[in-house]
Amino acid sequence: MAISSTVQVLNKLILSFELDFIKECDYLKLRQDIESVTNKLNRLRNYQIDKSIENSKQPNPRITE
């Protein structure tokens, strides 16, 4: 969901720039900010996937036979 929101913000930013609502320097700075946020979200997602895989390989200590 956060990635989708970021893409929506990026689309609005591009439109704002193309319609001359914002200056190019502001546009470029905000693009960098969005890229930074997207990279962080990707790292978080990859971390969660790795942890999930790691946890699925370990025996569950709560299961009793």
NORZIQUI-V356929 format. One record per residue. N is the residue number from 1. RES is the residue in one small letter. OMEGA is omega in degrees with one decimal (none if undefined). NEAR is the number of other ideal C-beta (glycine too) atoms within 8 Angstrom. Layout:
((N/RES/OMEGA/NEAR) (N/RES/OMEGA/NEAR))
//
This chain:
((1/m/-179.5/4) (2/a/178.5/6) (3/i/179.7/9) (4/s/178.4/7) (5/s/178.9/8) (6/t/178.5/12) (7/v/177.1/8) (8/q/178.3/8) (9/v/178.5/9) (10/l/178.7/10) (11/n/177.7/8) (12/k/178.5/8) (13/l/179.5/13) (14/i/178.5/8) (15/l/179.7/8) (16/s/179.4/10) (17/f/-178.6/11) (18/e/178.5/6) (19/l/177.6/6) (20/d/175.2/5) (21/f/178.4/5) (22/i/179.2/9) (23/k/-178.9/5) (24/e/-179.6/6) (25/c/176.6/6) (26/d/178.7/8) (27/y/-177.9/12) (28/l/178.3/8) (29/k/-179.5/8) (30/l/175.4/10) (31/r/177.7/10) (32/q/178.6/8) (33/d/179.2/8) (34/i/177.9/12) (35/e/178.4/8) (36/s/179.2/8) (37/v/179.7/9) (38/t/177.5/10) (39/n/178.6/8) (40/k/177.9/8) (41/l/177.7/11) (42/n/178.2/8) (43/r/177.7/8) (44/l/178.9/8) (45/r/179.6/9) (46/n/177.4/8) (47/y/-179.1/8) (48/q/177.5/8) (49/i/179.1/8) (50/d/179.1/8) (51/k/179.4/8) (52/s/178.0/8) (53/i/179.9/8) (54/e/-179.5/8) (55/n/-178.9/7) (56/s/179.4/6) (57/k/-178.3/5) (58/q/176.6/6) (59/p/179.8/4) (60/n/-176.3/5) (61/p/-178.3/4) (62/r/-179.9/4) (63/i/178.3/6) (64/t/-178.8/3) (65/e/none/2))
//
